[in-house]
Amino acid sequence: MRVAIAGAGAVGRSIAGELLENGHEVLLIDKNPNSISVERVPMAEWLLADACEITSLDEAALQRCHVVIAATGDDKVNLVVSLLAKTEYGVPRVVARVNNPKNEWLFNESWGVDVAVSTPRLMSALVEEAVSVGDLVRLMRFSQGNANLVELTLAADTELVGTRVGDVPWPVDTSLVTIIREGRVLTPGKDDTLEGGDELLFVAAQEREEELENLLSTSEGAQ
């Protein structure tokens, strides 16, 4: 998979390194010569250019990319890159970094954004996840379909402990995608049972989040 990353700062380089380790082809784009540090990510392609300009994106052959990541520290730049990637080059998947949470409402399909990632939100979510059990934590928003990636750690006294995944009356427009248990990542099957302490990751419609949290937080014996 070919991935272009606009913004070769610490965030962009970190993403590039991880993608390269997973066998993907990565192009880093930045207009600041000081950010072009080939020795830091030697396996990536590098382009000194302004990702907000069509001529630069033509040079980057953005039409060949499966994913574009707008990872600069400027929300305006990330929005422009996202819009150009989607409308001018038809990139299938556009992921954008939100630097200022107040701007998060802009990062939607109208600007070509498929997935908006707010670093402060992720950091706060990770803190919440570490200290809360039984509370739904929103990790990421998907602009298409008004869906979110949400997490909940199942309490030991929850009614659903010991229940088969296939027997749980999950709300509509929700999907259990992963169970993290004792450091292992499990793909849930209908015959797998839920255990106390399980970290459950869902893709869920925003309007179903409260219903999902109520279902997963019901204590044994509660009516």
Sequence and secondary structure as in RCSB ss.txt:
>XXXX:A:sequence
MRVAIAGAGAVGRSIAGELLENGHEVLLIDKNPNSISVERVPMAEWLLADACEITSLDEAALQRCHVVIAATGDD
KVNLVVSLLAKTEYGVPRVVARVNNPKNEWLFNESWGVDVAVSTPRLMSALVEEAVSVGDLVRLMRFSQGNANLV
ELTLAADTELVGTRVGDVPWPVDTSLVTIIREGRVLTPGKDDTLEGGDELLFVAAQEREEELENLLSTSEGAQ
>XXXX:A:secstr
 EEEEE  SHHHHHHHHHHHHTT EEEEEES GGG  TTTSTTSEEEES TTSHHHHHHTTGGG SEEEE  S H
HHHHHHHHHHHHTT  SEEEEEESSGGGGGG SGGGT SEEEEHHHHHHHHHHHHH SS  EEEEEETGGGEEEE
EEE  TTBTTTT BGGGS   TTEEEEEEEETTEEE   TT B  TT EEEEEEEGGGHHHHHHHHH BTT  
